[in-house]
Amino acid sequence: MKIVHIITGLGNGGAEHTLFKICKYDKSNQHIVISFKGPGKYYLLLKNLGVKVYCLNANFFSIQKFFFLIKQLRSINPDIVQTWLIHADFVGGIAARLAGIKNIIWNIRYSNFEFGKAKLATIIIIKILSKLSYLIPQFIIINSKRAKKIFEKDYDKKKLKYISNGIDLSILKPNKIEKINFKKKNKVKKQIPLIGNVATYDPKKDHLNLIKALSLIRSSNIDFFCTLVGTYINQNNIELTSEIKRLGLTAHVKLLGQNDDIRQVMNGLDIYVQSSSYGEGFPNVVAEAMACGTPCVVTDVGDAGFIVGKNGWVVPPKDPTKLANAIKKAISEIGSNYWSKRRNKARSRIKENFNITKMIKCYNNLWIEALEKNK
Protein backbone atom coordinates (compact mmCIF):
# COMPACT_ATOMS: atom_id res chain seq x y z
CA MET A 1 0.00 0.00 0.00
CA LYS A 2 1.03 3.60 -0.61
CA ILE A 3 0.16 5.65 2.48
CA VAL A 4 0.38 9.44 2.68
CA HIS A 5 0.59 10.93 6.16
CA ILE A 6 -0.43 14.58 6.49
CA ILE A 7 0.74 16.24 9.71
CA THR A 8 0.83 19.78 11.07
CA GLY A 9 4.62 19.79 11.61
CA LEU A 10 7.64 17.58 12.25
CA GLY A 11 8.91 19.13 15.48
CA ASN A 12 9.41 17.36 18.80
CA GLY A 13 6.09 15.82 19.87
CA GLY A 14 4.27 12.59 20.62
CA ALA A 15 2.31 12.44 17.34
CA GLU A 16 5.44 13.15 15.31
CA HIS A 17 7.34 10.45 17.21
CA THR A 18 4.60 7.88 16.62
CA LEU A 19 4.48 8.74 12.90
CA PHE A 20 8.25 8.28 12.74
CA LYS A 21 8.00 4.86 14.41
CA ILE A 22 5.32 3.73 11.95
CA CYS A 23 7.55 4.72 9.01
CA LYS A 24 10.55 3.03 10.65
CA TYR A 25 9.02 -0.27 11.72
CA ASP A 26 6.33 -0.91 9.12
CA LYS A 27 8.16 -2.76 6.33
CA SER A 28 5.00 -3.80 4.46
CA ASN A 29 3.98 -0.45 2.98
CA GLN A 30 5.36 2.67 1.31
CA HIS A 31 5.05 5.78 3.49
CA ILE A 32 5.10 9.40 2.29
CA VAL A 33 4.86 12.38 4.66
CA ILE A 34 3.45 15.85 3.99
CA SER A 35 4.07 18.50 6.64
CA PHE A 36 2.24 21.83 6.69
CA LYS A 37 5.26 23.52 8.28
CA GLY A 38 8.96 23.47 7.39
CA PRO A 39 11.55 20.85 8.39
CA GLY A 40 11.63 19.97 12.09
CA LYS A 41 13.31 17.35 14.26
CA TYR A 42 11.82 14.39 12.41
CA TYR A 43 12.42 15.69 8.87
CA LEU A 44 15.98 14.34 8.57
CA LEU A 45 15.17 11.25 10.63
CA LEU A 46 12.42 10.35 8.15
CA LYS A 47 14.62 11.19 5.14
CA ASN A 48 17.31 8.90 6.54
CA LEU A 49 14.76 6.07 6.52
CA GLY A 50 14.24 6.68 2.81
CA VAL A 51 10.81 8.24 3.36
CA LYS A 52 9.75 10.99 0.92
CA VAL A 53 8.93 14.14 2.92
CA TYR A 54 7.22 17.23 1.49
CA CYS A 55 7.14 20.45 3.51
CA LEU A 56 4.56 23.08 2.50
CA ASN A 57 6.23 25.76 4.68
CA ALA A 58 2.83 27.25 5.47
CA ASN A 59 2.75 29.25 8.71
CA PHE A 60 -0.71 30.39 7.69
CA PHE A 61 -2.58 27.95 5.48
CA SER A 62 -3.47 29.93 2.37
CA ILE A 63 -5.91 29.03 -0.41
CA GLN A 64 -2.90 28.67 -2.72
CA LYS A 65 -1.27 26.11 -0.40
CA PHE A 66 -4.59 24.29 -0.06
CA PHE A 67 -4.94 23.80 -3.82
CA PHE A 68 -1.27 22.84 -4.04
CA LEU A 69 -1.95 20.12 -1.45
CA ILE A 70 -4.89 18.81 -3.50
CA LYS A 71 -2.71 18.75 -6.63
CA GLN A 72 0.08 16.96 -4.76
CA LEU A 73 -2.29 14.30 -3.43
CA ARG A 74 -3.65 13.67 -6.94
CA SER A 75 -0.09 13.34 -8.23
CA ILE A 76 0.93 10.86 -5.50
CA ASN A 77 -2.37 8.93 -5.82
CA PRO A 78 -2.12 7.09 -2.47
CA ASP A 79 -4.15 4.09 -1.33
CA ILE A 80 -4.63 5.69 2.11
CA VAL A 81 -4.39 9.25 3.43
CA GLN A 82 -3.84 9.37 7.17
CA THR A 83 -3.99 12.77 8.88
CA TRP A 84 -2.43 13.66 12.24
CA LEU A 85 -3.56 16.36 14.70
CA ILE A 86 -6.62 18.57 14.40
CA HIS A 87 -5.44 21.06 11.75
CA ALA A 88 -4.26 18.23 9.51
CA ASP A 89 -7.48 16.29 10.16
CA PHE A 90 -9.45 19.37 9.07
CA VAL A 91 -7.44 20.74 6.14
CA GLY A 92 -5.85 17.46 5.05
CA GLY A 93 -9.13 15.56 5.28
CA ILE A 94 -11.00 18.04 3.08
CA ALA A 95 -8.10 18.28 0.60
CA ALA A 96 -7.91 14.49 0.31
CA ARG A 97 -11.64 14.23 -0.34
CA LEU A 98 -11.46 16.97 -3.03
CA ALA A 99 -8.52 15.08 -4.56
CA GLY A 100 -10.89 12.15 -5.05
CA ILE A 101 -9.43 9.98 -2.29
CA LYS A 102 -11.96 7.88 -0.38
CA ASN A 103 -9.70 6.07 2.08
CA ILE A 104 -9.13 8.83 4.64
CA ILE A 105 -8.22 8.12 8.26
CA TRP A 106 -7.99 10.78 10.94
CA ASN A 107 -5.72 10.47 13.96
CA ILE A 108 -6.87 12.09 17.22
CA ARG A 109 -3.99 12.68 19.67
CA TYR A 110 -5.65 14.67 22.44
CA SER A 111 -8.21 13.94 25.16
CA ASN A 112 -9.94 16.40 27.45
CA PHE A 113 -9.07 20.08 27.07
CA GLU A 114 -10.14 23.07 29.13
CA PHE A 115 -12.21 25.68 27.30
CA GLY A 116 -10.65 28.49 29.32
CA LYS A 117 -7.14 27.45 28.30
CA ALA A 118 -7.50 25.98 24.81
CA LYS A 119 -7.29 28.41 21.89
CA LEU A 120 -10.64 29.53 20.50
CA ALA A 121 -9.57 28.41 17.00
CA THR A 122 -8.79 24.92 18.36
CA ILE A 123 -12.21 24.66 19.99
CA ILE A 124 -13.96 25.78 16.79
CA ILE A 125 -12.03 23.27 14.64
CA ILE A 126 -12.83 20.43 17.05
CA LYS A 127 -16.53 21.31 16.87
CA ILE A 128 -16.40 21.37 13.06
CA LEU A 129 -14.49 18.07 12.99
CA SER A 130 -17.19 16.42 15.09
CA LYS A 131 -19.70 17.22 12.30
CA LEU A 132 -17.32 16.28 9.50
CA SER A 133 -16.56 12.95 11.21
CA TYR A 134 -19.82 11.64 9.72
CA LEU A 135 -18.78 12.67 6.19
CA ILE A 136 -15.02 12.57 5.56
CA PRO A 137 -13.04 9.83 7.33
CA GLN A 138 -13.57 6.10 7.04
CA PHE A 139 -12.00 5.62 10.45
CA ILE A 140 -10.74 7.81 13.28
CA ILE A 141 -7.78 6.44 15.19
CA ILE A 142 -7.64 7.44 18.82
CA ASN A 143 -4.70 6.52 21.06
CA SER A 144 -6.42 6.96 24.42
CA LYS A 145 -9.20 4.86 25.94
CA ARG A 146 -10.36 7.83 28.00
CA ALA A 147 -10.38 10.10 24.96
CA LYS A 148 -12.41 7.54 23.02
CA LYS A 149 -15.19 7.76 25.63
CA ILE A 150 -15.10 11.56 25.49
CA PHE A 151 -15.27 11.81 21.69
CA GLU A 152 -17.98 9.18 21.33
CA LYS A 153 -20.39 11.89 22.54
CA ASP A 154 -19.88 14.15 19.49
CA TYR A 155 -17.96 12.24 16.82
CA ASP A 156 -19.26 9.33 14.71
CA LYS A 157 -18.55 6.66 17.32
CA LYS A 158 -18.83 3.82 14.79
CA LYS A 159 -15.63 5.10 13.18
CA LEU A 160 -13.56 5.50 16.35
CA LYS A 161 -10.80 2.88 16.58
CA TYR A 162 -8.51 2.63 19.61
CA ILE A 163 -4.83 1.96 18.85
CA SER A 164 -2.40 2.63 21.69
CA ASN A 165 1.11 3.93 21.09
CA GLY A 166 3.87 1.35 20.84
CA ILE A 167 7.23 1.32 22.61
CA ASP A 168 10.42 -0.12 21.12
CA LEU A 169 11.54 -2.45 23.91
CA SER A 170 14.82 -3.26 22.15
CA ILE A 171 15.93 0.35 22.71
CA LEU A 172 14.07 1.26 25.91
CA LYS A 173 15.14 -1.30 28.49
CA PRO A 174 16.75 -1.33 31.95
CA ASN A 175 20.43 -0.40 31.91
CA LYS A 176 22.45 -0.14 35.14
CA ILE A 177 25.35 1.67 33.45
CA GLU A 178 23.01 4.38 32.13
CA LYS A 179 21.63 4.82 35.66
CA ILE A 180 25.10 5.21 37.18
CA ASN A 181 26.26 7.59 34.44
CA PHE A 182 23.15 9.78 34.65
CA LYS A 183 23.50 10.18 38.43
CA LYS A 184 27.22 10.92 38.11
CA LYS A 185 26.60 13.43 35.34
CA ASN A 186 24.12 15.30 37.53
CA LYS A 187 26.22 14.90 40.71
CA VAL A 188 23.58 12.91 42.56
CA LYS A 189 24.81 10.50 45.22
CA LYS A 190 23.91 6.85 44.65
CA GLN A 191 21.78 6.61 47.80
CA ILE A 192 19.74 9.78 47.07
CA PRO A 193 16.37 9.02 45.41
CA LEU A 194 16.28 10.64 41.97
CA ILE A 195 12.86 11.88 40.82
CA GLY A 196 12.26 13.21 37.35
CA ASN A 197 9.82 14.61 34.83
CA VAL A 198 10.12 14.98 31.03
CA ALA A 199 7.77 17.53 29.48
CA THR A 200 7.72 20.81 27.57
CA TYR A 201 6.92 23.73 29.87
CA ASP A 202 3.20 24.14 29.25
CA PRO A 203 0.24 24.84 31.58
CA LYS A 204 -1.27 21.42 30.90
CA LYS A 205 1.90 19.69 32.13
CA ASP A 206 1.48 21.52 35.47
CA HIS A 207 5.12 21.66 36.56
CA LEU A 208 4.10 23.97 39.41
CA ASN A 209 1.95 21.18 40.86
CA LEU A 210 5.06 18.99 40.98
CA ILE A 211 7.19 21.77 42.51
CA LYS A 212 4.60 22.27 45.28
CA ALA A 213 4.54 18.52 45.92
CA LEU A 214 8.35 18.47 46.20
CA SER A 215 8.16 21.31 48.73
CA LEU A 216 5.79 19.25 50.87
CA ILE A 217 8.17 16.28 50.69
CA ARG A 218 11.08 18.47 51.83
CA SER A 219 9.00 19.77 54.75
CA SER A 220 8.85 16.13 55.91
CA ASN A 221 12.68 16.04 55.95
CA ILE A 222 12.81 13.42 53.20
CA ASP A 223 15.94 13.69 51.08
CA PHE A 224 15.69 13.54 47.28
CA PHE A 225 16.91 15.17 44.08
CA CYS A 226 14.71 16.04 41.09
CA THR A 227 15.72 16.59 37.47
CA LEU A 228 13.30 18.32 35.10
CA VAL A 229 13.82 17.77 31.38
CA GLY A 230 12.11 19.44 28.42
CA THR A 231 11.80 22.43 26.13
CA TYR A 232 11.85 25.76 28.07
CA ILE A 233 12.97 23.92 31.22
CA ASN A 234 16.02 26.07 31.93
CA GLN A 235 17.29 29.06 33.92
CA ASN A 236 15.62 31.46 31.48
CA ASN A 237 12.22 30.25 32.66
CA ILE A 238 11.49 32.96 35.22
CA GLU A 239 8.17 31.50 36.41
CA LEU A 240 9.66 28.08 37.12
CA THR A 241 12.96 29.25 38.65
CA SER A 242 11.15 31.80 40.86
CA GLU A 243 8.83 29.13 42.27
CA ILE A 244 11.72 26.76 42.92
CA LYS A 245 13.60 29.52 44.74
CA ARG A 246 10.51 30.69 46.67
CA LEU A 247 9.91 27.19 48.02
CA GLY A 248 13.56 26.67 48.99
CA LEU A 249 14.18 23.88 46.48
CA THR A 250 17.18 25.31 44.60
CA ALA A 251 19.54 22.66 46.02
CA HIS A 252 17.11 19.83 45.25
CA VAL A 253 15.88 20.59 41.71
CA LYS A 254 17.92 20.81 38.51
CA LEU A 255 16.64 22.09 35.17
CA LEU A 256 18.23 20.16 32.29
CA GLY A 257 16.48 21.59 29.24
CA GLN A 258 15.83 19.44 26.18
CA ASN A 259 17.45 15.98 26.17
CA ASP A 260 16.85 13.63 23.23
CA ASP A 261 18.50 10.65 24.96
CA ILE A 262 15.29 9.45 26.60
CA ARG A 263 16.82 6.04 27.30
CA GLN A 264 19.51 7.55 29.54
CA VAL A 265 17.05 9.85 31.32
CA MET A 266 14.49 7.13 32.10
CA ASN A 267 17.17 4.70 33.24
CA GLY A 268 18.80 7.39 35.36
CA LEU A 269 15.66 8.11 37.36
CA ASP A 270 14.47 6.09 40.35
CA ILE A 271 10.92 7.47 40.07
CA TYR A 272 9.22 9.12 37.12
CA VAL A 273 6.49 11.66 37.94
CA GLN A 274 3.81 12.86 35.50
CA SER A 275 2.04 15.88 37.01
CA SER A 276 -0.28 16.94 34.14
CA SER A 277 -3.56 18.70 34.85
CA TYR A 278 -5.35 18.19 31.50
CA GLY A 279 -4.91 17.55 27.78
CA GLU A 280 -3.07 14.23 27.77
CA GLY A 281 -3.97 11.44 25.36
CA PHE A 282 -1.42 8.64 25.62
CA PRO A 283 1.60 10.09 27.45
CA ASN A 284 4.53 8.28 25.82
CA VAL A 285 6.95 9.28 28.56
CA VAL A 286 5.10 7.19 31.16
CA ALA A 287 5.33 4.07 29.00
CA GLU A 288 8.97 4.86 28.16
CA ALA A 289 9.87 5.13 31.84
CA MET A 290 8.15 1.84 32.64
CA ALA A 291 9.88 0.13 29.71
CA CYS A 292 13.17 1.04 31.42
CA GLY A 293 11.90 -0.47 34.67
CA THR A 294 11.28 2.92 36.31
CA PRO A 295 8.10 3.00 38.46
CA CYS A 296 5.79 5.98 37.94
CA VAL A 297 3.66 8.35 39.97
CA VAL A 298 1.08 9.95 37.69
CA THR A 299 -1.95 12.22 37.79
CA ASP A 300 -5.12 10.64 36.47
CA VAL A 301 -5.18 12.52 33.15
CA GLY A 302 -5.61 10.90 29.76
CA ASP A 303 -4.43 7.29 29.77
CA ALA A 304 -1.62 7.80 32.30
CA GLY A 305 -3.45 5.80 34.98
CA PHE A 306 -4.35 3.06 32.51
CA ILE A 307 -0.71 2.74 31.38
CA VAL A 308 0.53 2.47 34.97
CA GLY A 309 -2.19 0.01 36.03
CA LYS A 310 -1.34 -1.51 39.41
CA ASN A 311 2.38 -1.00 38.93
CA GLY A 312 2.64 2.55 40.25
CA TRP A 313 0.65 5.31 41.89
CA VAL A 314 -2.24 7.30 40.38
CA VAL A 315 -3.49 10.50 42.03
CA PRO A 316 -5.99 13.24 41.08
CA PRO A 317 -4.65 16.22 39.06
CA LYS A 318 -4.03 19.62 40.68
CA ASP A 319 -3.59 18.09 44.15
CA PRO A 320 0.03 18.58 45.34
CA THR A 321 -0.67 16.97 48.74
CA LYS A 322 -1.80 13.66 47.23
CA LEU A 323 0.98 13.82 44.68
CA ALA A 324 3.52 14.38 47.47
CA ASN A 325 2.13 11.48 49.52
CA ALA A 326 2.37 9.12 46.53
CA ILE A 327 5.98 10.15 45.85
CA LYS A 328 6.78 9.58 49.54
CA LYS A 329 5.37 6.04 49.33
CA ALA A 330 7.47 5.38 46.25
CA ILE A 331 10.63 6.70 47.94
CA SER A 332 9.99 4.52 51.01
CA GLU A 333 10.01 1.38 48.81
CA ILE A 334 13.33 2.05 47.05
CA GLY A 335 15.90 -0.60 47.86
CA SER A 336 13.39 -3.16 49.10
CA ASN A 337 12.70 -6.54 47.48
CA TYR A 338 9.25 -5.29 46.52
CA TRP A 339 10.86 -2.40 44.62
CA SER A 340 12.70 -4.84 42.35
CA LYS A 341 9.44 -6.69 41.69
CA ARG A 342 7.65 -3.42 40.96
CA ARG A 343 10.33 -2.45 38.44
CA ASN A 344 10.04 -5.80 36.66
CA LYS A 345 6.25 -5.61 36.62
CA ALA A 346 6.37 -2.09 35.15
CA ARG A 347 8.37 -3.30 32.16
CA SER A 348 6.24 -6.43 31.78
CA ARG A 349 3.07 -4.32 31.53
CA ILE A 350 4.54 -2.33 28.64
CA LYS A 351 5.78 -5.50 26.95
CA GLU A 352 2.35 -7.14 27.14
CA ASN A 353 0.17 -4.15 26.26
CA PHE A 354 2.10 -1.35 24.55
CA ASN A 355 4.86 -2.83 22.41
CA ILE A 356 5.75 -1.51 18.95
CA THR A 357 4.92 -4.78 17.14
CA LYS A 358 1.35 -4.72 18.42
CA MET A 359 0.89 -1.09 17.33
CA ILE A 360 2.17 -1.70 13.79
CA LYS A 361 -0.07 -4.76 13.41
CA CYS A 362 -3.13 -2.74 14.49
CA TYR A 363 -2.38 0.04 11.97
CA ASN A 364 -1.89 -2.50 9.17
CA ASN A 365 -5.16 -4.24 9.97
CA LEU A 366 -7.03 -0.92 9.88
CA TRP A 367 -5.47 0.14 6.56
CA ILE A 368 -6.47 -3.21 5.03
CA GLU A 369 -9.99 -2.85 6.43
CA ALA A 370 -10.24 0.66 4.90
CA LEU A 371 -9.27 -0.67 1.47
CA GLU A 372 -11.69 -3.58 1.72
CA LYS A 373 -14.58 -1.23 2.51
CA ASN A 374 -14.10 0.71 -0.74
CA LYS A 375 -13.58 -2.22 -3.11
Residue, then its C-alpha position, 0 to 999 in steps of 0.5 A: m500500500k502507498i500511504v500518505h501521512i499529512i501532519t501539522g509539523l515535524g517538530n518534537g512531539g508525541a504524534e510526530h514520534t509515533l508517525f516516525k515509528i510507523c515509518k521506521y518499523d512498518k516494512s509492508n507499505q510505502h510511506i510518504v509524509i506531507s508537513f504543513k510547516g517546514p523541516g523539524k526534528y523528524y524531517l531528517l530522521l524520516k529522510n534517513l529512513g528513505v521516506k519521501v517528505y514534502c514540507l509546505n512551509a505554510n505558517f498560515f494555510s493559504i488558499q494557494k497552499f490548499f490547492f497545491l496540497i490537492k494537486q500533490l495528493r492527486s499526483i501521488n495517488p495514495d491508497i490511504v491518506q492518514t492525517w495527524l492532529i486537528h489542523a491536519d485532520f481538518v485541512g488534510g481531510i477536506a483536501a484528500r476528499l477533493a482530490g478524489i481519495k476515499n480512504i481517509i483516516w484521521n488520527i486524534r492525539y488529544s483527550n480532554f481540554e479546558f475551554g478556558k485554556a485551549k485556543l478559540a480556533t482549536i475549539i472551533i475546529i474540534k466542533i467542526l471536525s465532530k460534524l465532518s466525522y460523519l462525512i469525511p473519514q472512514f476511520i478515526i484512530i484514537n490513542s487513548k481509551r479515555a479520549k475515546k469515551i469523550f469523543e464518542k459523545d460528538y464524533d461518529k462513534k462507529k468510526l472511532k478505533y482505539i490503537s495505543n502507542g507502541i514502545d520499542l523495547s529493544i531500545l528502551k530497556p533497563n540499563k544499570i550503566e546508564k543509571i550510574n552515568f546519569k546520576k554521576k553526570n548530575k552529581v547525585k549520590k547513589q543513595i539519594p532518590l532521583i525523581g524526574n519529569v520529562a515535558t515541555y513547559d506548558p500549563k497542561k503539564d502543570h510543573l508547578n503542581l510537581i514543585k509544590a509537591l516536592s516542597l511538601i516532601r522536603s517539609s517532611n525532611i525526606d531527602f531527594f533530588c529532582t531533574l526536570v527535562g524538556t523544552y523551556i525547562n532552563q534558567n531562562n524560565i522565570e516563572l519556574t525558577s522563581e517558584i523553585k527559589r521561593l519554596g527553597l528547592t534550589a539545592h534539590v531541583k535541577l533544570l536540564g532543558q531538552n534531552d533527546d537521549i530518553r533512554q539515559v534519562m528514564n534509566g537514570l531516574d528512580i521514580y518518574v512523575q507525570s504531574s499533568s492537569y489536562g490535555e493528555g492522550f497517551p503520554n509516551v513518557v510514562a510508558e517509556a519510563m516503565a519500559c526502562g523499569t522505572p516506576c511511575v507516579v502519575t496524575d489521572v489525566g488521559d491514559a496515564g493511569f491506565i498505562v501504569g495500572k497496578n504497577g505505580w501510583v495514580v493521584p488526582p490532578k491539581d492536588p500537590t498533597k496527594l501527589a507528594n504522599a504518593i511520591k513519599k510512598a514510592i521513595s519509602e520502597i526504594g531498595s526493598n525486594y518489593w521495589s525490584k518486583r515493581r520495576n520488573k512488573a512495570r516493564s512487563r506491563i509495557k511489553e504485554n500491552f504497549n509494544i511496537t509490534k502490536m501497534i504496527k499490526c493494528y495500523n496495518n489491519l485498519w489500513i487493510e480494512a479501509l481498502e476492503k470497505n471501498k472495493 
